Amino acid sequence: MTTQASFTPPNGKALTEGAQAMTQSLGDSFKAMAGVSLPADKLAALQSDYLSQAAALWNGALTRMQQGSGTPPAAAKLADKRFSNPAWTQNPATEMTAQAYLLNAKTLMRMADSMQGDAKTRARVKFAVQQWVDAASPANCLALNPEAMAKAVKTQGQSLSQGMQLLMDDLAKGHMSLTDEAAFEVGRNVATSAGTVVFENALFQLIEYKPLTAQVFERPMLFVPPCINKYYILDLQPENSLIRYTVEQGHRTFVVSWRNPDVSMVNLSWDDYIALGPLKAIEVVQSISGAPTLNMLGFCVGGTILATALAVLAARGEQPAHSLTLLTTLLDFSDTGILDVFIDEAAVKLREMTLGADAPNGPGLLKGQELATTFSLLRPNDLVWNYVVGNYLKGEAPPAFDLLYWNGDSTNLPGPMYCWYLRHTYLQDELKIPGKLQTCGEAVDFGRVKAPLYIYASREDHIVPWNAAYLSTALFKGKKRFALGASGHIAGVINPAAKNKRNYWTNDSLPASAAQWFDGATEVPGSWWNDWTVWLNPQGGKLVAAPKAPGNRQYKAIEAAPGRYVKQKA
């Protein structure tokens, strides 16, 4: 459907004057920001480029009007996926609206890139501008979105009614629905690998998984997932479960399932998470398996926690790790990527005053929904505005997707633990400095950990930049291997070997910089799981008969996996 007769392009003089005023106003606004400036020559160049591109848009729209064509010229095709529906280009008005928005967005980001000032302030300006640009898309506005309007007409307003109902439902739930949450249940169709809870304390349950092979390696495997998410990202479905895959390889596998903190846990500190978490888990797995040393894996902040625990034990003269795998883990926090825009002394101090151990009103909880919102803002088009448009403007309930169900199953954190972590890692970057920090009464020095190390990073990770993960290679003195996978923080890790998708890079040498490593790396098709298996299996030792029952006399079966803790909601 086209409505060409209703579209009257602006005259050239008005367009020129408006464009000059817009860029000048934005330039003045940027100049007013503390700590940054926009050089006059760069502003003039941006104005010139903007004017010429805006004029080309106007001339194109005018040509279409004169020719009466319902098909836009090739130059007017909209590559942005938000405007990929033909409805955006069937009407000159909506096509011009989208094109003008894209031009304005590009100009704004170029202006932000051209700012001069300290790196952190420039990054914050770019982040703020990106948030505003994404929010201002005409696709997010019912009156300007031809897809939503056409659907409202076609359904006689039913789509608007459905969208309003979805909005009301989400307001009642307190969060935006990214998937059909009713389609999933932990333990029924996600987190379904067979296992048994064999230990629990106030902080975690330990799950021992049922062997899938007649023989297992004598040396067991312990997983420590992140405490800011539920562990079952590693066990979503049988076909993409890293836990199940590890069990299938013949490893007797144990996994920490963190408790979702409530108000009874507001006093827990970083030391508590180390002592009650991996230190206790290692002790229990040693007792159940009878093996003095274990293979261990830490994912994201779980890797940070596990590596810290091993450094504590090393300071005590203990080396329980036969091998250590770190997945998308930060130990050197000198480059934290986009998350750095949220961190400075004032921000950390505010957290300490409101949530920390010495807060005037006592410690509190960092709510899981706040963490989820922060991570969503790192990819607002994909994780915010896409669902505003689909759910509320078009009235389309989101489809069932296990990964997004997990993403929305948020967890809380005790304030004292979170504040310590925030200050000593993200703000002051002290964890990497040998002996700088004391944890559980011991000086932390990763160089004392003797286990061979497998470090994995994802090339497009916006939470743990891969070059920052690479810096961990300099902190350990034992034999190390670094592998780089394609995709992001989650999709890069959860890349099943059987599907043989994506690719990864390896390099047997470990030069000083990540860039040098990549220059000498070899690209390999398929999943990094294959490379990890070749590295890990020899660490398992000899094969022995698989245990007939979980636990032992001291640590008996408590309940079937996935256990109670993972089902607790934030």
Secondary structure as UniProt FT lines:
FT   HELIX           4..6
FT   HELIX           12..32
FT   TURN            34..35
FT   STRAND          36..37
FT   HELIX           40..67
FT   HELIX           74..76
FT   HELIX           81..83
FT   HELIX           87..90
FT   HELIX           92..113
FT   STRAND          116..117
FT   HELIX           119..135
FT   HELIX           138..140
FT   HELIX           142..144
FT   HELIX           146..154
FT   TURN            155..157
FT   HELIX           158..173
FT   HELIX           181..183
FT   TURN            187..189
FT   STRAND          195..200
FT   STRAND          204..209
FT   STRAND          215..217
FT   STRAND          221..224
FT   TURN            227..228
FT   HELIX           231..234
FT   HELIX           238..240
FT   HELIX           242..248
FT   TURN            249..250
FT   STRAND          253..258
FT   HELIX           263..265
FT   TURN            266..267
FT   HELIX           270..274
FT   HELIX           275..279
FT   HELIX           280..289
FT   STRAND          294..299
FT   HELIX           301..315
FT   TURN            316..317
FT   STRAND          321..327
FT   HELIX           337..342
FT   HELIX           345..354
FT   TURN            357..358
FT   TURN            360..361
FT   STRAND          365..366
FT   HELIX           368..377
FT   HELIX           381..385
FT   HELIX           386..387
FT   HELIX           388..393
FT   HELIX           402..408
FT   STRAND          413..414
FT   HELIX           415..421
FT   HELIX           422..427
FT   TURN            431..432
FT   TURN            434..436
FT   STRAND          438..439
FT   TURN            440..441
FT   STRAND          442..443
FT   HELIX           446..448
FT   STRAND          453..458
FT   TURN            459..460
FT   HELIX           466..470
FT   HELIX           471..474
FT   STRAND          480..485
FT   TURN            489..493
FT   HELIX           497..499
FT   STRAND          503..506
FT   HELIX           514..519
FT   STRAND          522..525
FT   HELIX           528..536
FT   HELIX           537..540
FT   STRAND          543..545
FT   STRAND          559..560
FT   TURN            561..562
FT   HELIX           565..567
//
